[in-house]
Amino acid sequence: MLLGIDVGGTFTDAVLVEGGKVISQAKRPTTHENIMEGLLGALDAVLALVENRAGLERVALSTTLITNAVAAGRLPEVLLAVMPGPGANCETSFPVRPVILPGYVDHRGEVAAPFLKETLPEIMPGQPVAVSGKFSVRNPANENKLAETISSLGIENIVMGKDMSGDLGFIRRTNSAYYTAATQDLLGVFMSAIQTILRERGITAPIYILKADGAAMPLDWARKHSVESFFTGPAASAWGVKALLGPEKRSISLDIGGTTTDIAFWDKTFPLLSRRGAVINGYPTSVRALHLKSVPLGGDSVVRRFCGALTIGPDRQGAAMALGGGQPTLTDAFLLLGKASFGDLERAEYAMGQLAESGESAFVVAGKVLNTAVDKLAAVVEQMLDEWAMQPVYRVDDIVAGSEFRPQVLIGVGGAAVGLAEALGEKLGLPVEIPENALVANAVGAAVARPAIMANLRANTALLQCHIAQAEKAIKIDKCFSTKEAEKLLREWLKEEAARQGVPYHGTETVWQEEFPVVRGAYRSGVIIDLAMQLSPGVLTGVKGGRG
């Protein structure tokens, strides 16, 4: 059995999947003041009929914990220490003003100026610290020395930019280190609480948390890379769509919840990844994420009349009036239009009547509300299509075949999927598919997302050195060692590590790769190869239910 839990903006869902079927599911309101309260309600409800809890193979979660903390500004003060070296001023490129220290590594990976520990500012006890140096992925000597100096002062929460990504995006890597330092403790407390409540219920299965590209991170990795859990809700939705429906055409998926609508693009059987890292609070990071957008529009979004025009959201103030709430919402419009089958119809009519102008019926207002929501989502879809078309093209295949995305199907999941997805599909001229179990697609996606094991390799043929970071293992190579051999070596290590951890092996994918020559005395003396690979993301099993 696979247990999946999704802590969403409105509801917390839990499902049990066994033999490719959802055998139990539960939905409870998310309790934002105390997330564990709503989570426990969903967990206990879904486990109520499970006698043999030792049969659980794993537990996987997606959560808005980090996303909400960032959005609400509930982050601790982080000391950000950077060594950018000479060049452009980067002081405004980060979420906080950094402490800029002397010492830098040049583009060849050589220490051009050493870090001087006497330049380090005062650090408050217990303060999280992020350190990052330009080109530190080619030589981490200065970054290591800086971190060691800070550690000697008794500071424990230190995040290094070189551990965030192996590519040369200094700004993105540094922002990832900052957000990781700011959220590590928050996620650690949450995951410790999850471990405790599971043990109390006799569950000892391994725990995973989804990352922004949809792969499931083991607990230890998640704590060290907490920023990766940003955007886990939309990622869970995408893998839920894959498990429930298995798109076979270029598609757009909508996860329409009570608070937001998450929109993702599909290139046949896989969701599209952003060609750049995720952007958090306006700052670019190295976090691999799906090409998606979260729109503040959901079933519980408040509908208002402002200067004669109808507006929807971005806020929600509880449930729809048809469900006992105090404000007109999109759900009230759906119910009155016959696109929802739950709630008090008279209350829904009253809600829409409050928004009516002279001579308008509540039914007419409901139609206008639906059209307003559809127009808003259609505009976002068009914006996403434009953004995808304008992204830099890196692959020869894209140059030859073109990278324009032309959707053929619209897929809807979430509580308001039927009402909104069908109307949007009509506007966009796309057929609409809504799978069974669409209401708990996120929890299904969390339950069946494949585990992520990532590994980094760095080789220097001039020095005859090769190192796999996660294995802390040095490997002897010769001067003819190539990128192809590096890929084979890392792929074999990942396969062995998957077997050691009891994780199914479904192949690997290259996360990033770089090769550049080492030149000494005007002669090429070797090459440096940087490579990162991970187990291919996807789902452990399809979930039966078909198209509904």
Sequence and secondary structure as in RCSB ss.txt:
>XXXX:A:sequence
MLLGIDVGGTFTDAVLVEGGKVISQAKRPTTHENIMEGLLGALDAVLALVENRAGLERVALSTTLITNAVAAGRL
PEVLLAVMPGPGANCETSFPVRPVILPGYVDHRGEVAAPFLKETLPEIMPGQPVAVSGKFSVRNPANENKLAETI
SSLGIENIVMGKDMSGDLGFIRRTNSAYYTAATQDLLGVFMSAIQTILRERGITAPIYILKADGAAMPLDWARKH
SVESFFTGPAASAWGVKALLGPEKRSISLDIGGTTTDIAFWDKTFPLLSRRGAVINGYPTSVRALHLKSVPLGGD
SVVRRFCGALTIGPDRQGAAMALGGGQPTLTDAFLLLGKASFGDLERAEYAMGQLAESGESAFVVAGKVLNTAVD
KLAAVVEQMLDEWAMQPVYRVDDIVAGSEFRPQVLIGVGGAAVGLAEALGEKLGLPVEIPENALVANAVGAAVAR
PAIMANLRANTALLQCHIAQAEKAIKIDKCFSTKEAEKLLREWLKEEAARQGVPYHGTETVWQEEFPVVRGAYRS
GVIIDLAMQLSPGVLTGVKGGRG
>XXXX:A:secstr
 EEEEEE SSEEEEEEEETTEEEEEEEEE  TTSHHHHHHHHHHHHHTT S GGG  EEEEEESHHHHHHHTT  
   EEEEE  SSS  TTSSSS  EE S EE TTS EEE   GGG     TT  EEEEETTTTT  HHHHHHHHHH
HTTT   EEEGGGT SSS HHHHHHHHHHHHHHHHHHHHHHHHHHHHHHHTT    EEEE TTS EEEHHHHHHT
GGGGTTHHHHHHHHHHHHHT   SSEEEEEE SS EEEEEEETTEE B SS  EETTEE     BSEEEES  TT
EEEEEETTEEEEEEEE SSBGGGT SB BHHHHHHHTTS   S HHHHHHHHHTT  TT  HHHHHHHHHHHHHH
HHHHHHHHHHHHHHHS    HHHHHH       EEEEESTTHHHHHHHHHHHHT  EE BTTGGGHHHHHHHHB 
B  EEEEEEETTTTEEEEGGGTEEEE  TT  HHHHHHHHHHHHHHHHHHHT     EEEEEEEEEEEEETTEEE
EEEEEEEEEE   BSS  S  B 
